[in-house]
């Protein structure tokens, strides 16, 4: 049956678009129908070839219609897993074709798509190089809508690289550009999602939660199920980071959670329970049981690592509190973790001044000192010296003016 359908589509395409609206519509339907068939059958090479061979015919179409059909064909790759490489090659090929045909709008759209693909492949240098060229061109043309999209991508690239100041600056530019043009709901939801993620990086989880609500509602209104589910997962993460287990329970029983229920939300529920119980063993078991759900998202993974570190630190502080000298192996046994891991964490806590003490690695012990009370005389002396320095500076300035 599928083979017959494919043959029928190919027969229609071989005849070309023909004359008149009906013939043109029949050609478009056959083109998209064959593309969707390849997508459902997971045949990326055939889909890439279809994109390549159809371009010569599409050259005779109106520019807007051509751009729409090319984008729709490329969108069909998203239903086929592990095709980022072939998507990049096909998109590059389409960009070269758009340049040769002098279709600037289509080229900009395809280059924006290519940036997103580079990000999936973690090719951030190539993404930034493309973004910088697009930004110069779009600012000159004053194309606000595409500019917003590219600036949002720029913010995401810098966030992935760990450059928070530049990520915030790019997002601010995107929001400024968006204020002067109608922003489609999906793009607005993307801006809200990115705002929430950047506020989370600053540990401002209350503000982040508000942005994630806006993002989820935006994605929900556009039937973007996967993105809406991600926004809901991030909302739960914010409540966990704020140590509000009751709010987590309320969210999980809400209508949104029921609509987007799945293993991702089950994983967050298990994390919340382990965190509420202050159980490292339960927490590690949860991370192991839901490895794919909690490890595939970079944002979730990084914050769960911080949560684990905080939980480990709290457990260690509680365990060593009664001691002035304790064997590291004994601490590891009480916490239920590997001795080397505990030793590294204790070293970090000492450097961060969370513990006042030293590690005697020869004896395998942690020696804890009583925290000495700060001598207020030092503070008074420093304050006096600072005031004297100000007086000397003023006298020097006055003397210099007299000499003039």
ABEGO torsion letter per residue (X at the ends): XAAAAAAAAAAAAAAEAEBEAAAAAAAAAAAAAAAAAAAAAGBAAAAAAAAAAAAAAAAABBAAAAAAAAAAAAAAAAABBGAAAAAAAAAAAAAAAAAAAGBAAAAAAAAAAAAAAAAAAGBAAAAAAAAAAAAAAAAAAGBAAAAAAAAAAAAAAAAAAGBAAAAAAAAAAAAAAAAABBBBAAAAAAAAAAAAAAAAAAGBAAAAAAAAAAAAAAAAAAGBAAAAAAAAAAAAAAAAAAGBAAAAAAAAABAAAAAABEAAAAAAAAAAAAAAAGBAAAAAAAAAAAAAAAAABAAAAAAAAAAAAAAAAAAAAAAAAABABBBAAAAAAAAGBBAAAAAAAAAAAAAAGABBEBBBAAAGBBBBBBBBBBBAAAAAAAAAAAAAAAAAAAAAAAAAAAAX
